[in-house]
Amino acid sequence: MDFLSRLSKKERRLFYITVAVVAIVFLDRVVFRPVMNKLESFNGKISVEEKKLEKSMHILAQESVITSEYKKFAQSIKQEQSDEETIATLLSSIEKMANGVSVFILDMKPNLVEKSDFYKKFSVKIEVEAKISNLTDFIYQLENSPRLLRVSDFRLTPQKKETVLKINMTVTEVLIN
């Protein structure tokens, strides 16, 4: 305290103000800013979780609609026949679609059924000849059929006739067990 007694009244005031400013800056850097940064971080996390909650609440509000749509969809892809009957039906429907758009089937060979815990994947290798316009119609019908058929492999080979193509493709269908 000897130091303070030697200072004039004006110098003591300046000293106290300086100590107060240094203390405030110290508290700001050491205490307040880290706490404020943590609070901002928590607020950001809270807003992200609130958005997730809103999305979940929206989905939960539509539970009955989603469930009914799932049931309709699941019924159309549920396997109700034996594997052999399913393959025969698949071959028949592919043949009907091909005949409907003037695509000539040269060869159809069913592949082995791929079995999983939840589904079975049926596939057929097809060799056809068609004009490009008929081919696009055929592929469109396959992809948009109610049987959920997909063309997975596809190779085009031009024939001697310029307008006719030879096509090798694999058509797959997935059904739930």
N, C-alpha and C positions, 0 to 999 in steps of 0.2 A: 504493500500500500504506500510505501515511501515514494514509489514512482509517481503515483497519482497526485500525491500532495505537492509535488514539485511543479505540476502542470498548472497553467492558468485555467480559469473557468472556461474559456473558449476552447482551449486545447483538450480539456477533459470531455467537453461535449462532443468534439470531433472524434476523440478516442472511443467514446461510448457508441457513437453512431457507426464508426468503423467496425467495432466489435459486433454490433447488432447486424450490420450488413454481412460480415463474414459468417456469422452464425446462421443467418437466414440462407445464404448461398450454400453453406455446408449442409444444412437440413434439407434444402431443396435437392441437392445432388445425391445425398446419402439416403434420405428417407422418402420424401414426397415423390420424386420422379420414378423410382423403382415401384412404389406402390401404385402410382397412376398407370405405369406401363402394364403392370399385372392386371389392374382393373380393365384396361382397354382390351387386353388379350382375353380375359374372361368374357367381356361383353361381346367380342367377336365370336367366341365359341358358343355363347348363348344364342346369338342371332342365327348361327348356322344350325344349331340344334332345333331352334324354333321353326326354321324353314323346313327341316326334315319332318318335324312333328306335324306341321300344316299339311305337307304332302301325304304323310301317312294317314292323317285324319280324312283327307279328301278320298283316298283310296278306300279307307274303311267305310266311309259313307256310301261308296258304290259297291259294297261287298255283295249284295244280293244280285245286282246286275251282272257283276263279274262271274259270280257262281253260276247263274243261269246260262250265261254265254259259254262258260266252260263246259257245262253239262251237255249243251247242244253240240259243241265242237267235239267233245270226247266221244259222244255216241257215234259220230260219223267216222272216227278213226279207230274205233275199237274192233278188234278182230273177233268175229263171231263165227267164223268157219275154221275148218282145219287148214293147215298150211297148203296142202295140195289143192283144196277147193279155192283158197284165196289166190293161188298162182293161176289156176284155170280161169277164174273170174278176171284177174288182171290181164292175162293174155287175150281173153275175149273182148274186154273193153278197149284194149289197144288196137285190136284188129278192127273193131267197129269204127273207131275214130279214124283209122287209116283209110278204110273203105269210103268213109263219108267225105274225105277231101282228096280222093284219087291219088293216094300214096300206095305204092305197091310193095308189099312186104315180101322180101326174098327169104328171110330166115329170122326165126325168133327162138332164143334159147334162155330158159330161166336159169338163173344162178342159184347157188345155195342160199338158204335163208340165214341171214345174220341175226342171231338171237342175243338179246341183252336182258338185263333184269326187268326193264319196264316196257320194252318194245321189241318188235321184230321188223327187220328191213328186208323187203322182197325186192329183187331186181331182175330185170330181163334185158338181155343183149338183143338188139334188133338190127337187122340189115334191111334197108329199104331203098327204093329208087323213086325219085319224084322230081318234078319241076320245082324251082326255088319258091314260087308262090304257094304251091301246095304244101311244100315242106314247112314254110312259116306258119301256115294254117294248122298243120298237124302238131307242131311244137306248141303253138298257142293253146290248142285244145288239150294237149297233155298237161301243160302247166296250170291251166285253169279248170281242170276237171274237178268234180266234187270228191274224187278219190284221193286228192292231194298227191298226184304223181309229179315227179321231178325228173328232168333230163340231166343226168350227171356227167356222162362222157359223150363226146360228140366229134365225129370225124367226117369230113366231106371229101369225096373223090369225084372229079369230073369224069363223065362218060364220053363215049365217042360222039354221041349226040350232044350238041352244045348246050341245049336247054335242060338236059336231064343230069341229075347228080345221084351218086351212090352215097348213102349215108349209113355209118355205123354209129349206134348210140346205145346208151344204157339208160333204161327208165327204172326209177326206184319208187317204192311206196313204203311208207313207215306206218305201222299199225301198233296200237297199244295192246299189251297182253291182257 
